[in-house]
């Protein structure tokens, strides 16, 4: 049975791993209600292409090549320049902090690369219908993260203004700021070391020094004060 092209969901894909990109494209192309209009391996290819075509959904990897745009900046760029574009993130960096940050930055859905193959199809259909897609277990983790944030904010409400005044990225060196920004985007110490061509030991030391300067004792506390840091 033929499908009216005007009713198909127009999709572009972005991933710097050729094999994964090919597999994703093959799966999407099999669906009669989907129309794959473009496939790219870098943001440098994707962004100019989006200016020349009509696209409904962009399925993008959150952690591209080290010399490419990071996930957070990519989402912000897409939101600013293509506000009607629905973005579904697919990534191996699949944890509640990364998912929460992506959603806050404009993504309408997030799936892990280790999930079942048919989840991608389902997620595209959900976000293209105007809804947000998060798989149930991750939704529970996000709810717990939100509860923790609210609890911490409530417990420390007497000192919130003091904390907001004191916690500034300006207390960090430029390199420490880079490390913290990348870490809050979901990148690992290894990822950051590769991105900036530094040793893992150096990146780890810069992260720990930054935490001490910010008065934090654990990694997760960064996400509790992320709005202040921004």
C-alpha beads as a LAMMPS data file, in Angstrom:
LAMMPS data file: protein, C-alpha beads

230 atoms
229 bonds

1 atom types
1 bond types

-500.0 500.0 xlo xhi
-500.0 500.0 ylo yhi
-500.0 500.0 zlo zhi

Masses

1 110.0

Atoms # bond

1 1 1 0.000 0.000 0.000
2 1 1 1.440 3.382 -1.023
3 1 1 1.756 6.188 1.490
4 1 1 1.124 9.824 0.702
5 1 1 4.526 11.550 0.998
6 1 1 2.915 14.629 2.506
7 1 1 1.856 12.514 5.483
8 1 1 5.277 10.979 6.056
9 1 1 7.572 12.082 8.872
10 1 1 10.622 13.714 7.287
11 1 1 13.758 12.658 9.165
12 1 1 17.462 13.483 9.198
13 1 1 20.082 11.532 11.130
14 1 1 23.429 12.519 12.631
15 1 1 26.084 10.178 14.011
16 1 1 29.857 10.114 13.561
17 1 1 29.997 6.301 13.567
18 1 1 29.406 5.077 9.999
19 1 1 28.179 1.584 10.908
20 1 1 25.689 2.848 13.491
21 1 1 24.497 5.549 11.107
22 1 1 23.959 3.028 8.322
23 1 1 22.020 0.686 10.608
24 1 1 19.847 3.507 11.913
25 1 1 19.125 4.752 8.394
26 1 1 18.265 1.266 7.180
27 1 1 15.782 0.772 9.992
28 1 1 14.094 4.141 9.548
29 1 1 13.850 3.737 5.776
30 1 1 11.852 0.522 6.149
31 1 1 8.947 2.320 7.812
32 1 1 6.299 3.413 5.264
33 1 1 5.334 6.491 7.288
34 1 1 8.946 7.727 7.496
35 1 1 10.923 9.575 4.830
36 1 1 14.680 9.781 5.412
37 1 1 15.654 13.044 3.729
38 1 1 19.267 13.312 4.895
39 1 1 22.048 11.577 6.813
40 1 1 25.182 13.223 8.179
41 1 1 28.326 12.386 10.123
42 1 1 29.067 15.850 11.552
43 1 1 27.237 18.980 12.658
44 1 1 29.201 20.888 10.028
45 1 1 27.307 18.900 7.395
46 1 1 23.957 18.877 9.156
47 1 1 23.449 22.566 9.965
48 1 1 23.833 23.951 6.408
49 1 1 21.667 21.127 5.050
50 1 1 18.814 21.963 7.426
51 1 1 18.618 25.438 5.905
52 1 1 17.800 23.952 2.507
53 1 1 15.172 21.323 3.329
54 1 1 11.994 20.745 5.296
55 1 1 12.563 18.367 8.195
56 1 1 10.228 17.217 10.959
57 1 1 12.533 15.155 13.190
58 1 1 16.301 15.109 13.645
59 1 1 17.764 11.995 15.278
60 1 1 21.143 13.123 16.599
61 1 1 23.986 11.585 18.554
62 1 1 24.828 13.521 21.723
63 1 1 28.566 12.760 21.739
64 1 1 30.070 13.411 18.324
65 1 1 33.730 13.319 17.283
66 1 1 36.166 15.202 19.586
67 1 1 36.679 17.964 16.995
68 1 1 32.939 18.468 16.490
69 1 1 30.364 20.493 18.399
70 1 1 29.449 19.069 21.811
71 1 1 25.930 17.808 22.456
72 1 1 24.714 20.698 24.565
73 1 1 25.818 23.374 22.101
74 1 1 24.370 21.400 19.200
75 1 1 20.965 21.233 20.889
76 1 1 21.045 24.937 21.691
77 1 1 22.044 25.784 18.113
78 1 1 19.233 23.674 16.689
79 1 1 16.723 25.245 19.076
80 1 1 17.771 28.780 18.142
81 1 1 18.039 28.387 14.372
82 1 1 15.428 25.675 13.769
83 1 1 12.818 26.138 16.524
84 1 1 10.181 24.000 14.802
85 1 1 12.544 21.032 14.424
86 1 1 11.861 18.125 16.780
87 1 1 15.111 16.659 18.106
88 1 1 15.447 13.088 19.340
89 1 1 18.788 12.329 20.984
90 1 1 20.354 8.878 20.756
91 1 1 23.516 8.312 22.760
92 1 1 25.723 5.885 24.639
93 1 1 25.901 8.573 27.367
94 1 1 22.667 7.397 28.919
95 1 1 22.221 8.567 32.502
96 1 1 19.649 10.730 34.255
97 1 1 21.902 13.794 34.466
98 1 1 22.697 13.765 30.742
99 1 1 19.073 13.114 29.770
100 1 1 17.817 15.907 32.028
101 1 1 20.326 18.372 30.594
102 1 1 19.431 17.412 27.017
103 1 1 15.708 17.868 27.642
104 1 1 16.331 21.238 29.279
105 1 1 18.342 22.245 26.204
106 1 1 15.586 21.534 23.707
107 1 1 15.524 17.798 23.005
108 1 1 12.062 16.230 22.823
109 1 1 13.257 12.696 23.497
110 1 1 16.296 10.657 24.497
111 1 1 17.132 6.984 23.973
112 1 1 20.235 4.939 24.763
113 1 1 22.210 3.207 22.032
114 1 1 22.089 -0.039 23.980
115 1 1 18.284 -0.159 23.854
116 1 1 16.203 -2.462 21.631
117 1 1 16.200 -1.605 17.921
118 1 1 12.466 -1.012 17.712
119 1 1 12.680 1.653 20.427
120 1 1 14.058 4.103 17.852
121 1 1 10.995 3.643 15.630
122 1 1 8.622 4.070 18.551
123 1 1 10.491 7.126 19.851
124 1 1 10.396 8.877 16.464
125 1 1 6.642 8.324 16.228
126 1 1 6.102 9.666 19.740
127 1 1 8.149 12.861 19.348
128 1 1 6.767 13.531 15.863
129 1 1 3.276 13.522 17.390
130 1 1 4.260 16.385 19.689
131 1 1 4.949 14.352 22.817
132 1 1 8.166 13.809 24.771
133 1 1 9.711 10.351 24.673
134 1 1 11.590 8.882 27.633
135 1 1 11.548 5.162 28.356
136 1 1 9.804 4.274 31.655
137 1 1 12.871 3.346 33.697
138 1 1 14.648 6.572 32.749
139 1 1 11.501 8.561 33.521
140 1 1 11.618 7.102 37.037
141 1 1 15.283 8.045 37.413
142 1 1 14.513 11.592 36.282
143 1 1 11.698 11.824 38.811
144 1 1 14.067 10.676 41.562
145 1 1 16.666 13.208 40.420
146 1 1 14.041 15.965 40.571
147 1 1 12.950 14.843 44.031
148 1 1 16.571 14.927 45.205
149 1 1 17.049 18.420 43.790
150 1 1 13.900 19.698 45.486
151 1 1 14.924 18.088 48.777
152 1 1 18.381 19.633 48.655
153 1 1 16.974 23.023 47.736
154 1 1 14.452 22.823 50.566
155 1 1 16.970 21.654 53.142
156 1 1 19.403 24.396 52.196
157 1 1 16.819 27.108 51.527
158 1 1 18.208 29.330 54.253
159 1 1 21.488 29.632 52.376
160 1 1 20.331 29.488 48.743
161 1 1 21.087 33.136 48.017
162 1 1 24.509 32.833 49.599
163 1 1 25.292 29.775 47.509
164 1 1 24.117 31.481 44.325
165 1 1 26.328 34.472 45.083
166 1 1 29.340 32.327 45.880
167 1 1 29.192 29.689 43.156
168 1 1 30.549 31.239 39.974
169 1 1 32.467 29.641 37.159
170 1 1 34.747 32.670 37.194
171 1 1 36.592 31.153 40.164
172 1 1 37.835 28.430 37.830
173 1 1 40.656 28.624 35.334
174 1 1 39.663 28.514 31.625
175 1 1 40.741 24.866 31.362
176 1 1 38.836 23.923 34.518
177 1 1 35.743 25.615 33.095
178 1 1 36.081 23.545 29.910
179 1 1 36.326 20.327 31.886
180 1 1 33.323 21.110 34.110
181 1 1 31.179 22.198 31.151
182 1 1 31.943 18.989 29.256
183 1 1 31.399 16.848 32.360
184 1 1 27.965 18.421 32.899
185 1 1 27.110 17.564 29.290
186 1 1 27.587 13.895 30.110
187 1 1 31.118 13.369 28.842
188 1 1 33.448 11.065 30.741
189 1 1 36.972 11.977 31.832
190 1 1 38.272 9.852 28.952
191 1 1 36.028 11.649 26.466
192 1 1 37.195 15.053 27.699
193 1 1 40.857 14.021 27.582
194 1 1 40.400 12.946 23.969
195 1 1 38.532 16.116 23.032
196 1 1 41.222 18.464 24.356
197 1 1 44.196 16.185 23.695
198 1 1 45.173 16.032 27.361
199 1 1 45.977 13.051 29.554
200 1 1 43.250 11.383 31.600
201 1 1 45.261 12.156 34.749
202 1 1 45.353 15.856 33.864
203 1 1 41.603 16.032 33.178
204 1 1 40.782 14.133 36.359
205 1 1 42.987 16.498 38.383
206 1 1 41.385 19.571 36.819
207 1 1 37.923 18.246 37.580
208 1 1 38.753 17.554 41.219
209 1 1 40.393 20.965 41.626
210 1 1 37.310 22.618 40.110
211 1 1 35.013 20.767 42.507
212 1 1 37.071 21.944 45.476
213 1 1 37.020 25.553 44.258
214 1 1 33.239 25.357 43.896
215 1 1 32.903 23.935 47.395
216 1 1 31.482 20.617 46.169
217 1 1 32.285 17.149 47.462
218 1 1 30.639 14.877 44.876
219 1 1 30.049 14.873 41.128
220 1 1 26.245 14.809 41.388
221 1 1 26.264 18.098 43.312
222 1 1 27.246 19.850 40.065
223 1 1 23.825 19.045 38.637
224 1 1 22.051 20.371 41.714
225 1 1 23.572 23.810 41.112
226 1 1 23.779 23.714 37.297
227 1 1 21.419 26.689 36.861
228 1 1 23.671 28.804 39.064
229 1 1 26.763 27.700 37.182
230 1 1 25.202 28.704 33.872

Bonds

1 1 1 2
2 1 2 3
3 1 3 4
4 1 4 5
5 1 5 6
6 1 6 7
7 1 7 8
8 1 8 9
9 1 9 10
10 1 10 11
11 1 11 12
12 1 12 13
13 1 13 14
14 1 14 15
15 1 15 16
16 1 16 17
17 1 17 18
18 1 18 19
19 1 19 20
20 1 20 21
21 1 21 22
22 1 22 23
23 1 23 24
24 1 24 25
25 1 25 26
26 1 26 27
27 1 27 28
28 1 28 29
29 1 29 30
30 1 30 31
31 1 31 32
32 1 32 33
33 1 33 34
34 1 34 35
35 1 35 36
36 1 36 37
37 1 37 38
38 1 38 39
39 1 39 40
40 1 40 41
41 1 41 42
42 1 42 43
43 1 43 44
44 1 44 45
45 1 45 46
46 1 46 47
47 1 47 48
48 1 48 49
49 1 49 50
50 1 50 51
51 1 51 52
52 1 52 53
53 1 53 54
54 1 54 55
55 1 55 56
56 1 56 57
57 1 57 58
58 1 58 59
59 1 59 60
60 1 60 61
61 1 61 62
62 1 62 63
63 1 63 64
64 1 64 65
65 1 65 66
66 1 66 67
67 1 67 68
68 1 68 69
69 1 69 70
70 1 70 71
71 1 71 72
72 1 72 73
73 1 73 74
74 1 74 75
75 1 75 76
76 1 76 77
77 1 77 78
78 1 78 79
79 1 79 80
80 1 80 81
81 1 81 82
82 1 82 83
83 1 83 84
84 1 84 85
85 1 85 86
86 1 86 87
87 1 87 88
88 1 88 89
89 1 89 90
90 1 90 91
91 1 91 92
92 1 92 93
93 1 93 94
94 1 94 95
95 1 95 96
96 1 96 97
97 1 97 98
98 1 98 99
99 1 99 100
100 1 100 101
101 1 101 102
102 1 102 103
103 1 103 104
104 1 104 105
105 1 105 106
106 1 106 107
107 1 107 108
108 1 108 109
109 1 109 110
110 1 110 111
111 1 111 112
112 1 112 113
113 1 113 114
114 1 114 115
115 1 115 116
116 1 116 117
117 1 117 118
118 1 118 119
119 1 119 120
120 1 120 121
121 1 121 122
122 1 122 123
123 1 123 124
124 1 124 125
125 1 125 126
126 1 126 127
127 1 127 128
128 1 128 129
129 1 129 130
130 1 130 131
131 1 131 132
132 1 132 133
133 1 133 134
134 1 134 135
135 1 135 136
136 1 136 137
137 1 137 138
138 1 138 139
139 1 139 140
140 1 140 141
141 1 141 142
142 1 142 143
143 1 143 144
144 1 144 145
145 1 145 146
146 1 146 147
147 1 147 148
148 1 148 149
149 1 149 150
150 1 150 151
151 1 151 152
152 1 152 153
153 1 153 154
154 1 154 155
155 1 155 156
156 1 156 157
157 1 157 158
158 1 158 159
159 1 159 160
160 1 160 161
161 1 161 162
162 1 162 163
163 1 163 164
164 1 164 165
165 1 165 166
166 1 166 167
167 1 167 168
168 1 168 169
169 1 169 170
170 1 170 171
171 1 171 172
172 1 172 173
173 1 173 174
174 1 174 175
175 1 175 176
176 1 176 177
177 1 177 178
178 1 178 179
179 1 179 180
180 1 180 181
181 1 181 182
182 1 182 183
183 1 183 184
184 1 184 185
185 1 185 186
186 1 186 187
187 1 187 188
188 1 188 189
189 1 189 190
190 1 190 191
191 1 191 192
192 1 192 193
193 1 193 194
194 1 194 195
195 1 195 196
196 1 196 197
197 1 197 198
198 1 198 199
199 1 199 200
200 1 200 201
201 1 201 202
202 1 202 203
203 1 203 204
204 1 204 205
205 1 205 206
206 1 206 207
207 1 207 208
208 1 208 209
209 1 209 210
210 1 210 211
211 1 211 212
212 1 212 213
213 1 213 214
214 1 214 215
215 1 215 216
216 1 216 217
217 1 217 218
218 1 218 219
219 1 219 220
220 1 220 221
221 1 221 222
222 1 222 223
223 1 223 224
224 1 224 225
225 1 225 226
226 1 226 227
227 1 227 228
228 1 228 229
229 1 229 230
